[in-house]
Amino acid sequence: MGLTGFETEVTRAVATISPSVASVETLRIAQRRGRRLFAAPAAASAVVLDASGYLITNQHVVEGSSQLTVHLADGRELPGEVVGGDAVTDVALVKVEANDLPAARRGDSEALQVGQMALAIGHALGLPGGPTVSAGVVSALGRPLPGSDFIFEGLIQTDAAINPGNSGGPLADLTGAVIGINAAMVPFAQGVGFAIPIHAVGRIADELRQKGRVVRPWIGVQVADLRPEVARQYALEPNSGLLVAEVVPRSPSHRAGIRPGDVLRRVGPFAVTNIRELLSALSKFPVGADVEIGFQRRGAPMAASVPLQESPEISRPA
């Protein structure tokens, strides 16, 4: 009995993307309580970004590794070098000395629809014999990672099985194009996995390739969501902006006159009602740009021109 039309579509997609899926083996030097050092190997996945030897994986895969080996689909084993990584989005760029790698084709993660098919491909559990394929659907879009407040990009949620070892591998559509990079699964849930959208990964990879790091704009405020109990104290509608809890001295916001107690409503033309929207709005502008910030002070609408600076530390989101 031959394959159905749908099965043929899936197998063609797998055949298209599989040559671009690599296994990444890392080695970390760890220490036991008795101060005895030992080597801790680990395995995960990566996807070929372009033919010149660049691959994408997760930052948590390569972080702290003292040795990195990339196992390509054609059987080659090459030493890898971490070009740069971004802990906020969990993306890392790895380079191997090769110029003939089969680059994966990028899909359009901004055009995804909930319910469309998705294929998770990677070296689950480090099992021998090539990558593992699991199928599912796009369950949700723009998700935060449970337990984390400051993941920069909204994630793709999928019910395609993602297991340890899948990290860094591609989430693909039925044409074999990469729509995301698998990043995490929730151990206490079934059928809940997350991938970083490829449009975000591509932008981050470009910055890592050019600068070795990701440059993010910063205005120097600590903010809080306007939950109902907070909004009532300020006679505001819930979720109508962001309450400025602290302004960093000598920061762009401090120099522009923004004060604690102000409510941020707008960054340029973009309305902001939560921290994720603030981060997203700031990312639309380059460091050095003067951006008009709309805010409310004691019920009166106000605006100030704020010059964006590079974020001085990764843990300071805005």
N, C-alpha and C positions, 0 to 999 in steps of 0.2 A: 504494500500500500504506500503510495507516494505522500509527500508532504502536502498539507493544505496550503492555501494561499497565504494565510497568516503565518504559518510555520516557516514558509519560504522567506517571507519578509523578515522574520526574526533571525533566521540563520544567515541571511545575506548581511544584515546589520552587524551581527557578531563577526562574520568573516571580514567585514570592512574595518572594524575598529580594533580587532584583536592584535594585528601586527604592531599597533602603536602602544600597546599596554606592556609595561615593564614591571619587573619585581625589584624592589629596593631592599637591600640587606644592610642594616646598620649595626655598628658595634659601639657600645658605650662602656666606659670604665666605671664600675660602681664600687661601692665600699660597704662592707658588712660592719656590724657593730664593733667587732673586734679589730677594726681598722685594716682588715685584710682586703686587698683590692682583687676584683675579679671582672672578667669580661662578660657583658650582658648583650647577647645578640638579639635582634628583632627583625621582623620582615614585614613589609607593606607593599604598596603598589605605587606606580607613577604612570603618567601618560606623556607621550612624546609631543612636545609643543611645536618644534620645527626640525628640519633636516640637519641643522648645523650643530646638533648635540644638546639642545635644551629640553629638559623635561620638567613637568609640574608634579608636585606631590604636596603633602601636608606639612606644615611647620612642625607639628608635634611628632611627625615621623623622624625628622632629621635633627631636631633640637638636642644638643648635647652629645651628638655622635662624634666619635673620634675616627671612625672609618666608615666609608659608604661604598657599597658595590651595587652597580646597576646590572641586572640580568635582562637582556633584551629578548624579544620574542624569537629572534633568529638564532638564539643560542649564545650570542656573545656576552661575555662578562667584562665590564669596564669599570674602572674606578670612577667614582663621582665626586664632584666638588659642589658644595652648597654656595651658590652665588649670592643668595640673600633669602630672608624669610620675613613673614609678617604675622606676628602672633594674633593680631586683632582679627584677621580673616582666616588664619590657619593655612596660609598658602606659602609654599617654598619653591624656589627655582633651583634646579640641579643641572650641572653641566658635565658632559662626558666628552672625551676627545673622539669625535666622529662627525662626519658631514654627509652621511647617507641614511639618516634615520627616517622611517616612515611616519611622517607627521600626521597626527589625527586631524580630521576636519572639524571645525568648530560650528556648532549649531547656533540657533538664536534663542537664548534662554529668556529674553525679554518677551518673546512671543509664545511662551509656554501656556498651556491651558490645563487646569485641573482635570484629571481624568485621562489624559493622554498617556500612552504606553511609555515606559522607561526601562532601560536595561542597565543593571549595575554589573560592572566587570572589574575583576581584580583578583589578587592572589589571596583569597580568603583562607585564613588559618595557616598560610604558608604551605598548602598542600602541593605536592609535586604534580607535574603533568600539565602545566599551562594554567591560564586564568580560569576562574569560576564565573559563570554567568547566572544571574538571577533576573527575573522579570517581574514587573509590577506596574504601577501607575504613578503619575504625579499626584500626590495626595493633597498638597497645599503649596502655596507660594508665599514668599516673604516672611517665612517663619523665623523667630529667634530660636537660638539653641537653648533648650530647657536648662535652667540652672546658671545661665550666663546673661548678664545685663548688657554687655558691651561688644557683642559680635557686630561688626560694622555693617555687613551686608545681610539682607533678608535671605534665608536659605530655602532651597527646594526640599520639601518633605516628600518622601516616597515610601511605598510599602515593599519595594524590591528589597530582598534580603541583603543587608550590609553587615558583615561580620568582621572581627579583628583580622587585619591583613588586607581588607578592601580599602582602607584609608589611602587616599591619594590616587585611586583609580578612577576611571571615567563613569559617569552616568550618561548614557547615550539614548538618542531617540531611534526610531525604527528605520532611519536612513543610515545609521552608523555614525552620526555626527555627535560630538560631545556637547552635552547641554549643562553639565556640572561636574565637579570633582567631589567624589565621595569623601565625607569628612567625619561622620559620627553616626553611631547608632545608640539608642536608649536601652540600656541593659535590662531595665525593669518593665519594658513594654515589648509587644510583638508587632512587627510590621511598621515600625517607626524609625526611619533613617533619614539622614540629612546630607545634602550636597551643596557645595558653593556654586552659584550660577557662573557659567563660563564667561559671560560678559564682564563680570567682576574679576574673575581670575585672569582674563587676558589683560585687563588694565593694570592689575597689580604686577603681573609678570613683566610687563613692559617697564614699569618703574624699577623693579628689582634688577632687571637686565641693564638698565641705564645708570642706576644710582646705587644698587645694592641694598636699597631700603625703600620704604614707602613714605612719601612726604604727605602729611595731612595738615590742613589748615586748622588754626586754633585761635579762639577769641578770648579765652581766659575766664570762663565762668563755670561754676558748679550749679546745676539746675535740678529741679524736681518736678515731676508730673503734677498737674493740677487735679489731684483727686478730689472727690466731692467735699470731704471734710476740710481740705485746704482751701478750695475754691470759695467755700462759704465765708471763711475768715476774710477774704479779700473781695467779697461781693462780686465774684466772677462766675461765669458758667464753667462747669467741670470740663476738663480736657480742651480748654480754649487757648492754651498756650503753655509756656514753661516758666515756672517760678524761679527767679534767680536767687539762689541761696547764698552764694559767695562769689565775689569778684576778686580775682588774683591781683595783688598789687602790681602796678606798672605793666599790666597786661593790656592788649588792645582794647578790651571792653572798659577797663579802668580809665584809660586815657580818653575814651570816647564818652565817658560820663555815665555809663550804665552802673546801676547800684543794686545791692541786695534788696529784694522786695519788688523789683521791677518784674514784669511778666513779658517774656519774649513771645511775639506773635508771628514774626515774619523775618526771613533771611533772604534779602533780595526780593524776588517775586514769589518765593516759596513759603507757604504757611507752615508753621511748626507747632505741633500739639503734643509731641512726645520726643524723647531723646533720640530715637532712631530717625525721625524726620529731621531733627536738627543736624545730626551727623550727615545724613544724606544731602541736605541743602548745602551745608558747608563744602561738601565734596564736589559740588558743581563749580566751585571757583578756585582759581590758582592761589597759592601762597603769594602774598604781595598785593593782591587786589583789594581795593576799597569797596566794601559791601555795605549797603544800607540795611541796618537792623531795625525792624519795627518792633516797638514794645509799648507797654502800657504802664503808667505810673500814677497810682492813686486814681484810677479811672480815666485818666487823660491819655489819648494816643500820642506817642512821640516816636521819633526816629533819630538814628545817629549813624554816621559813616564810620565803619570799623575796619581798620587795615588788618588783613589776615596774616598771621605769622605761622611758621612751622611749629607743629606740636612739640613741646619740649620733652614730653615723656608719654609713653604708650598708654599709661593708665589714666591719663587725663583726657576724657572723651571730647570736650568742647572748649 
